[in-house]
Amino acid sequence: MGKLKRSFYAWTGLLCLVAFSCNSERKEKQPDEVHEQVTQVNALTSTSYQTIEHFGASDAWSCQFVGLWPEQKKRAIAELLFSQQNDSNGKPDGIGLSLWRFNIGAGSAEQGEQSGINDEWRRAESFLNSDGTYDWDKQAGQVWFAQTAQEFGVEKLLVFPNSPPVSMTRTGKAYAENGQSNLSFEKYDAFGVYLAQVIKGLQSKGLEVDYISPVNEPQWDWSDGGQEGTPYWNNEISGIVKALDKALTAEGMDTKIDIAEAGKINYLYEQADKEGRGNQITDFFNESSNNYIGDLTHVGNAISAHSYFTTSPHEAAVKRRAQVKSAMNSLEGRNFWMSEYCILGDNAGEINGSGRDLGIDPALYMARVIHNDLTVAQATAWHWWLGVSPYDYKDGLVYIDYQKADGNYYESKMLWALGNYSRFIRPGYKRVGVTIDGKEGQSPELLVSAYQHPEGEDVVYVMINSANKEVEVNLSLDGSEISNTTLYLTSKDKDLTPVDQVDNSSALIIPARSILTVITKP
């Protein structure tokens, strides 16, 4: 028995020795195995795409009130939207928007309850009085925001009416009836003159208007009184643009006309469910079209559409944006602008637009939409809808209490997620190629894009990790490892916060469910 016991222990010891040896080998191989799991991201400056023009947001509907709030509060909100400065710790004070959108009201605010628009916040004042004179003291809150945007260095101003002034509409209200256009043909010239006068009036306030967008989402009926708005057919849009071009020329203005703010991006390349209101790329810019306006002096170099209802699921979103890019290839010298978006609908069950959410989930969804619009559709501009929102919806960058005279304001993660792009990818930056592990294709869980300074001074990477685990990344530029980097992180507990690289490591750790912007100087 003693001999057997000794033999057992001897055999056990031998097994332990073998096991120890195997474990030692495994431990020695662990670094190699970890290294194999590091994702290799390479930016290719030899492969370049579109030049970024601007990132923007609009003043609808809240700024008419918030612009009259106490100075300290409204300036703090403006700083969040417009500032390009950092605090003492290097954290951005704001997201540095490079374009601001000014909603030209139609006069439903003056009509009050008789306007038929129940939500007071969705009514808007008009500069045009009922007797045909103009009052440039109207829309004072919005003018304050536009002036303050300019003060903070916002480079571009775009103005847009959702409806013609009520004195010109068929219904006498700022919304339509039975899905029919609310502006008759004989009023086109007057509407064009009116818009030119508004631009002159804003100039008297020190505001130079770079772009004017005369129609908004013309595919929708706008007949329920939910807000100011009117539908248009493509031939009506063509007539309005021609009248506006004539008025701008008569005034000697340089303002460019932006069209046509399509309600969904697919209306640019197909009729879809809106016969006579779709296929707008061909209808407006093919010389053989009856609605051709591509030769007008003031028509800008872009055609615009909104990303609503086309963002989920990922595969379908990519396909639609590839179709936009394919259609735009026929327009030499013209760009695509994604000119309005917020999270609407149920998005194939991925996220619901209802319910205010200041957290990281809508911010990640928004970032993925930005990525697809920029990298697949090759948009040169990307604009959010409400800069300031009082609503229980995923539509705001900054949220406020539903109070006209004063209230609290709240930062959202969507604000800072947009800042991962807008704060660092400035007008003139060019998007460049990116490979992940040597391939151009990307998984929706890790999306990466890169942008180069026009003079080559730096390259900006934006990386979106939607997965529930962190990702380790080796970054390179044109195949060479980079070391001189500055990092900004938006996550569940960071708001475009500067962070440090992992000590003694060439790899970056992108935390689970976060957006990381990396700036490197070649």
N, C-alpha and C positions, 0 to 999 in steps of 0.2 A: 504494500500500500504506500509506504514511504517513497519507494522508487517510482511508483506511478505518479505520485504527487509531484516529485521532483521533475519527472518528465513533462508533466502538464505545465508546470511553471516555466520550464525551459522552452517549451513550444509556444506558450503565451508570450514570453519575452521576445522570441524570434518574430512572432506576428507583430508585436508592438514596434520592433526595430524596423520591420518592413514598412509598416504604416507610417512611422515617423519619417522614413526616407521618402515615401510617396508624398506625404504632406509637405515636406521640405521642397520637393520638386514643384509641387503645385504653387507654393508660396513664391518660389523663385519665378514662376511663369506668370503670376498675377499681374505684374506691371504691364507685360506684353498684352495680356488679355484686355486690361483696362484701356491701353493705348488703342487697341483695335476698335473699341467702342466710341472713341472720340470722333465726332463728326467733323469732317474737313470742309470748310467753307472758303471759297476763293472768289474774289472779285476780279473781273477782267476789264481793265480800262480800254483795251483794244476793241472791245465790243460795246458800242454805245447805242442808245435808243433815244427817247424823247428828252427834250429840255423842259424842266419844270418851270411853269409860269407863276403859279401862286397856290396857296392854301387859304381857304376863306370860310366865313360863316355869315349869317344874316342877322339883321336887327329886329326882324319880325318875331313876335308881336309885342314883346315885353319892353323893348327899349323906349317906346313912346312914354311909358310910365317910369321906368327905372332911370332914364336919363334926367328925370326931375327929382330923383331921390336925394337925400343929404349927400353933400359933396364927398365925404370920406368913403361912404359905401359904394357909390356909383364909380368912383375912381378906382377902388379896390377891384371891382368887377372888371372894369376896363383893363386894368393891369394884368389880370389873369388871362384875358383874351389877346392882348396886343403887345405886352412888354417883351423885349429881347434882352433884358438885363438879368443878372444873377444876384442872389443875396450873398451875404458874407461867407456862407459855406459853399458857394458855387452852385446852389440850386437855382434853376430858372424861376424868375418871378411870374412868368407867364409863358404862353405858347407861341407868341410871335407871329400871329396871323399876318399874311402878306396881302390879303384882299378883304374888304368889308363890303357887304351887300346892304343897300339902303332900300327899304320898301316905300315906294311912292304911294301914298294912300289915295283912295277914291272918294272920300268924303262920307263914308258910312258913319263915322264918329259924330259928325255934325247932325246926322239924321237921328241919332240915338236909337231908342226902341223902335222907331218907325223904319229903321233900316232893314228890319227883318232878320238881322244877325243877332242871335240871342247872347252870344258870348261877347261882352264889351271889349275884351282884350283882342278880339279878332276884327273889330272895327278899326278904321284908321282915318285920320284927318286928311284933308286935301288942301294943297296950296291954292287951288282955284276956288274962288268964291262963286256963289250962284249968279252974281251980276257980271261975271266975266273978268273981274279984277283978281289980282293975286295977293296973298298975304304970306310973306316970307317969315313971319313969326310962328306959323303953324309947324307942326311936327318937331317942336323944339327939343324934346327928349332924344329923338333920333338924330337930329342935327348935332346935339352935344356929343353923342357917341361917335358920329362920323368925324367930327373935329378932333376928338380925343384920340381916335385911331390914328389920324394923321400926325398928331403930336407925338405918339409913341413910335412913329416910323412905318406905319402900314402904308405900303407903296401904291396900292390900287383901290379905287372906289368904283363899285358897280351899282347902278340904280335900276329898280324894276317895279312896274305896277302889276298887281294881280288883276286889276280891273281898270278900265277907263274911268275918269271922273263921272260921278252919277249924273251930272248935267248933260253928258253925252250918251249915256246908255239907253237902250231901247226900253228897259224896264223901269228906269228912274231909280234903280237900286244898284248896289255894287256886286250883285250876283245875277246869274242868268235865269232863264225860264225854259223848261222843256229841252234842256241840252242844246239850245241854239245860241249862236254868238250874240253877245250883248252890245255889239257895236255895228251900226249899219254902214254900208259902203260910203255913203255921202259924208260920213264923219271921219273918214281916214285922215284926210288932210288936216282937219282941226285937231285930231288926236296927235298927229306928228308935230304940229306947231306947239301944242300944249307940252309935250315931252321936252322939246327943245327949250321952251321957256322955263321949265323946272330945272333943267341943267344950268341955265343962266342964273336962276335964282339961287341955286346952291353955290355957284361961283361967287355970288355976292357975299356969301358966308365964308369964303376962303376955301371952298371945296371944289377941287378939279375932278370932274367925272370922266373916268377912263372908258367905261363901258355902260351901255344901256341895253337892257333886255326887255323888249316891249310886250312879250307874251309869256305866260307861265303855264306849263302843263296843259296845253290846249286840247289834249285828248279827253280830259275829264269833263263831266257835264256842268259842274259848279252851279247846280240849280236848287240846292237844299238850304241855302242860307247859313251854312256852317262857317263861311268866311267870305271875304272878297274874292271874286274869281269869275272867269268867263272862258268857255271853250272857243276854239277857232278851227276852221278848215285850213288846209295848207294854202289854198288860193287866197284866203283872207289874210293869212300871215304874210304872204308875199305882197299883197296890196298895202298892208300896214307898214312893212319894212320900206317899201318904195316911198311912201309918204313921209316917213321919218327921215329917210336918207335925204330927201329933198329939203326938209325943214332944217336939218343939221347943216347942209351945204349953204342954205340961205343965210344962216347965222355965222358961217365961217368956223364951225366947230370941228375939233379933231376926234371927238368921242366916237368910239366904235360900237356897232350894233352886234349884240350877242343873240343868236337864235339857236334852237327854238324851245329850250327848256322842256324837252319831251318828258312825259310823265314816267316812262320806262325806257331803258336803253334800246330795247328791240324795236321801238317805233322809228329808230333811225334807219334801220336796214330792212324792215318789212312792214307791210300794212297791218299784220296781226288782226286784232279785232276792231280796228279803227280805220275803215276804208276812207280814204281822202284825208286822213290825219296822220298817216304813217309814212314809211319809206322816205323819210325827210332828207336824207343825204342826197339821194338821186333827185328828189323833187325840187330842192332848192339850189343844187350845185351842178346839175347836168344841163349843159347849154341848150339841149333840145327840149327841156321841160318848159311848159307854159308858166311855171312858177319860179323860173330861174332868177336868182338875185345875186349870183356870185360876182357879177361885174359892177355892183354898186360901190361907190367910193367908201362909204362908211361901214359896210359889212365887214366884220372882223375876220380873223384867220381861223376861227374855231366854230364848231357846231356843238351844242351842249345838250345833255340829257341827264335824267335823274336815275339813280341806281335802285329805286324802290322796287320791291317785289321780284327782284331778279338775283338775289344774293344767296339763296339756299336751294338745294344742297350744293356742296362745293363743286362737284363735277358739272352741274348745270350752270352754276355761276361762271365758271371758267369757259364753258362752251359759248355762252351768250357774249362774253367779252371778247372772245376770239372772233366772233362774227362781227362785232363792232370794228375791231381792228382790220379785218378783211375788207369791210365796206369802206373804211376810211382810206385804205390803200389807193382807192380810185381818185382821191382828192389830193392832188399834189399841192403842198404848201399849206394845208389846213390841218388843224388839230382837233382832238376830242377833249371836251371839258366835261367832267362829272360835276355838275353844278348844283346839286342838292341831294342830301341824303340824311335820314335819321332812321332808327330801327322801327319799322312798321310791320304789322301782321304777325303771323305765327312762324314764318320762315322755316317751313317744312318741319316744324316741331323742334328746331334748334334753339330758338329764343323767341319770346313773345314781346312785342313792342309795348304792350300795356304794362303799367306799373313802373314808377320811378325806381331806379336802381343806381346808386352811386358807386357800386362795387366794380370788381374786375371783370365779371362775366360779360356785360355789354361792351366794355372797353376792348376786350379781346375780339369779340365779334366785329366791332367797328374796324379794328386794325386789320382783320382779314379782308374786309371789304375794300379798305384803302389799298392793301397789297394787290388784290386782284385787279382793281381798277387801274392801278399804275403799271403793273407788270404784264397784264394780259391785254386789256383794252388800250394800254399805253396813253392814258389820260395825261394831259400836260397841266391840268388844274383839278383840284379836289376841294369841294365846298360842303360843309355841314349845314344843316338847316337852321335851328334856333341857337344863336349864341347864348341867349338867356331864356330859360323856360320856367313858367310857374306851374306846369302841368304834371299830372301823375302818369308820365309817359317817358319812354326812352328817347327823348327828342332834344335834350339840352346839353350844353357844355357846362354852363353854370346854371344852377337852379336857384329859384327864389321863392319866398312865400307869396301866396296869391293875394298880394296887397298892393294897391296902386301907389300910395304915398310913401311907404317905408316898409322895411321888413328885413329878414335875414337872408343871407345868400349862402350857397353850398357848392363846393367844388365836387365835380364828378371824376371818376377814373377815365371817362370818355374824353374829358378835357385834356388830361395828361397823355392819354394814348394818342390823340391827334398831335399833341406836342412832340411826341417821339419822332414825328415827321416834320411838322411845320416849323418847329423851333430851330432845326438844324439843316433842313433841306431848303435852302433859300432860292428865290427866283434866279434862274440861270444855271442851276445845278443840272447835270445831265445824268440820267440813269444809265448804269453800266451793267454788263453781264455778271451773272453769279452762277457758280456751280456748287453743288453739295455732294460731297464724295464723288466728284468728277462728273456728275450728271446735271443737266439743266432742269429736269423734272423735279418737282418739290412735293412733299407730303403736306397736307393741310395742318398737321400737328406742328411742323416747323417750317415757317415761311421766312425767307430772307431776300431782301433787295438791297441794292447799293447805288450810291449817287456821288458824282465827282464834282468838286468845285470847278467853275468855268476856267480858272487859271491853274487848275491842278494842285491847289494848295492843300486840300484834304479830300478824303473819301469817307462818306457816311454810310454805315451799315445799319439797317433796321431789321431786327430778328424777333419773330413772334413765336413763342413757345406755348401752344395751346394744350399741351399734354399735362398730365397730372404728375409728372416726374421731371426733374431737372435734366438739362442736356449739357454735355460738355463739348465745346467747340474749339477747334483750332482755326484761327482766322489767318488768311493770307491775302496778299494783293499781288496780282499778276504772278502767282506762284511763289512769291517770297514771303517769309514769315514777317508779321508786323509786331512792333513792340511799343511804339509811341501812341498810346490810346487814351481816350477819355470816354467813360461809360456813364450812361443815364438809364435808370431802371424804373419802369412802371409795373407794379405788382399789387397784390392785395394790401401790402403795407408800405409801398413806396409810390411817390408821385413825381415822376421824372426826376428822381433823386440821383445825384452823382454817387457812384459806387466804385470800389477798388477791385482790381483784378486779383485773382487768387495768388498769394505769395509764392514765389519760386516756381511758377508754372506758366507755360506758354499757352495753356488752354483757358478759355472762358467758361464759367458756369452760368448758364441761363436758367434761373429758377423756374420751377413749375408754374404754368399759367402766368406768364409775364411777357413784357415787351422790353427789349434791350436795344438801345441805340449806342453804337460804337463809332467814335470819330477817330480817324487815324491820319497822321500827316506823313506822306511818303518820304 
